[in-house]
Amino acid sequence: MTQSNKNTTENHCGLVAIVGRPNVGKSTLLNHILGQKLSITSRKPQTTRHRLLGIKTTEHAQIIFVDTPGLHIGIDKALNRYMNKTVSAVIRDVDLILFMIDANKWTAEDEKVLMNIRNTKVPAFLLLNKIDRINDKASLLPFIEELKSKYDFDEIIPLSALKNQGTDELEVLITKSLPLGSYLFPEDQITDKNGRFLAAEFVREKITRQTGDELPYEVNVEIEEFKSKEGVLHISALILVEREGQKKILIGKKGAGLKLIGTEARKEMERLFDAKVMLNLWVKVKSGWSDDERALRSLGYIDQ
């Protein structure tokens, strides 16, 4: 990685963590600010499992967003412990925290996130997301006053990540809050993750969306082949599930479920990689992987 030669006296650069409970809109916000899809999304909680950098470079700033898994309580599998540990570690090493909640409620999981923020000395913005769902915006005022009593946030910002409302103003405030300094990444780089990682994430997103509530979270995707040949990107992905019944749900009647997942994932990959993609998917049962630290380490979850 080479650093930019941008003049350090004129430009802002820093790390910004996006944190919050599961399914509050963190990845949606990141994708809208970046102007392209990078972090996978779905209506199901805990879609995001890994720390992912999204890099937004403008004329006078480089904002390095850290999209984190949703911090959650009540589940004690090795995978869930890993995700919570990731959030706690990230927020200690950034220049600014964006703490996202729903605009009309405060939950026990939100309180858990705030406890982690209290243990840092990092500036924090509170983002009230999904304001597009609130007809009477004046009803937000008492809620905002209540939130002010919980913590001395540097900013409290109502917005809608999905509708792109308030995100431009947020970006201006973020830039002003970051330290002056040289850019850490080349100006055309948008993430620290490689193509194999992003391909696996797109497959996992489509699994999450297509299977609804039928399939639990014990699903992982490994990319076994990722190579370009004569202008075509050949990708082979192995989908791991924990039980035979889950495999049947995933494949679907006469293979229709797996075919639909493959079709949708391929479209996303072709947009991102700007190339024709040949995608092959397989499903394999690997019992207990989500609660086995050795298995998680081999799958790239532990000690990232």
C-alpha positions, 0 to 999 in steps of 0.5 A: 500500500502506498500513501498519497502525497496529499498536503497534510496541512490541507486535508483531513484523514481518519478512521470512523467506526459505524456501530450499533445493534444488529439490523439498524442500517449501518451497512446501508449508510456505508453503501450510500456514502460510498456511492456503491454497494460494498457492504452486504445488507438484508432485513435479517440481523447479524448479516455483517460478520466481519470488520470491513473498511470503506474508503471515501476520498474527496478533494480534501478528505479521506474518510476510512469507514469501519463497518462492524457487526451488530453488537448483540446480547443473549447469544453465546456461540463462538461466532457471536463472541467473535463479532462482539469482540470485533466491535469492542476492539474497533471503537478503541482505535478510531478517530470518530464513532458513529453510533446508529440507533432507530429514530423512535426507540432505545433498546437493551442492545443500544445500551450495551453499545453505549457502555462500550463507547463510554469506555473510550475517549473517542468523539461520538455522533449519535445517528437517529436512523429511519426518520423517513418512517416517522410522520410527525418529526416533532415527536423526535424532540422529547426522544432527543432530549432523553438521549442527551441525558444518556451521554454527551454526544458531540452531535445528534443527527436524524437521518435516513440511510435508505432514503439518503436523507441527511447523509450529505450533512453527516459527511460534512460534519465527519470531515470537520471532525477528522484530524489533518494528515496524509491519506492512508490509501491510494485515492482510487481504493474503496476497501481493504478487502479483496475480490474473493472476500467480496464475492463470498459476501455477495453469495452469503447476502443472497442466501440470507435474503432468499431463505428468509427465516427458514435458514438460521445463521449457521451458513458460511461461504468459502471461495475455492476458485477466483481467476480470470480467463479470457476476460471472464471471471471464474468463481467457485464458492462452497456454501457450508451449513450445519445440518442436512435439512439446511442443505435441502432448504438451500438447494430447494426443489429441483435445485431452484433455490440454489440457482436463484441465489447464484443468479442474483449473486452473479449480477452483483459481482458483475456490477462490482468487478465490471466483468462477465462472471461464471459462478459455480456453487456447491453446498456442504454440511460441516456440523458445528462450525459456528461454535467451534473456534478452530473452525472459525479460525480456519474460515478466517474469523479469528485473529483477523 
